Amino acid sequence: MKDDPRRRIPRTDTVLADPRVAEAVRGAGRAVAKAAVVAAQQRAREGLIAPEDVVAATVSALAAGPRRVINATGVLVHTNLGRAPLSQAAVEAMSAAAGCTDVEFDLVTGERARRGRAAMAALAAAVPDAEDVHVVNNNAAALVLAATALAAGREVVISRGEMVEIGDGFRLPDLLESTGARLREVGTTNRTNARDYADAIGDETGFVLKVHPSNFRVEGFTAAASVAELSALPVPVVVDVGSGLLAPDPLVPDEPDVSTALRDGAALVTASGDKLLGGPQAGLILGRADLVQRLRRHPLARALRVDKLTLAALEATLRSEPPVRLALHTDIDRLRRRAHRLAALIGAGGPDGNAPVECEVVESVAVVGGGGAPGCELPSVALALPVRLALPLRLGDPAVVGRVAGGRLLLDLRSVSPDLDDELAEAVRACT
């Protein structure tokens, strides 16, 4: 067919001769570069990218190491961009911990000590309702450890409406059943009450699991048993609050938090460290001392433990104000002032004679993201730019990722740290 777009896919030698690819070849080598070209061409044949983007896809594939990105999507916790950006205090703590550290050593006695005790103490101080705490490598690992230690060969009672699918196609039922636990589904998709759970409990029950449906909402004719109601049952209640909110926050009023769940009687609460908490990837386990100790001493805990860098970052996060929290609570008027300043910088053109860029300040809507506070919209402000700048900005250094809406590229400032404003302006001006 004459109009088949695949006919426009550039030849391998044409791509390799492009100056942008030639520059990358010097660092990667011709064999690696050729493989990147072939992969980009195949993506174009499959319709995943436009033929005109083969060169850009090749250059991106040849970039060495993880690329630094300015997140201007308006999604505060963007899973594909590494979720929560760490605070400067956390970054410095990780750097300090990169060498030898007292992660599992008592400098006073000269003997072995509890691993990550400083981070555990900081977490316990942040959630006084918890009798004890433990940390593993992510929230899924926390649930796996709980199911293995408390319900292997037994039943986990869970509402049908909470059998969720998490990121990258992983489904909670599959995750839990991989531990040897059997799932006992109760209620219906939209309505499950305390009696449904009570009727299902028996000698084979390991615990009741309540999961916050973090990526969706069920509205209308609905009902769900509260943690307080479930805590009256004669078995432990494990609550997955998901987003890592440690205490109630009026900006996300419908988001469950760890402290409230514990006060309502949860035996164990699990949460993520790299979402609303704003720290490194980690799975937080808080609750009854006997159960936390049981999980900590289980053989699987060794396979799920976090390294010294994560512990250092988590402790620093708990003792500082992380960027995610600052972004969540940023005043809208401050966002507007930043936006107008940036628009003036961008519209002035670049220092090397770059042409001014058409840039408009517009109202926007940001979201928490990362499975947190579904349906909660945050008023924001964005820079509206020509959509043609989307690709060159993504390929810049640093890369800038916004969102395309209404035929324009929007750079939402709620997800951009203020200390990156000048760098963001310079990245835009460099694309003209």
Order of alpha helices (4+ residues) and beta strands (2+ residues): alpha-alpha-alpha-alpha-beta-alpha-beta-beta-alpha-beta-alpha-beta-alpha-beta-beta-alpha-beta-beta-alpha-beta-alpha-beta-beta-alpha-alpha-alpha-alpha-alpha-beta-beta-alpha-beta-beta-beta-alpha
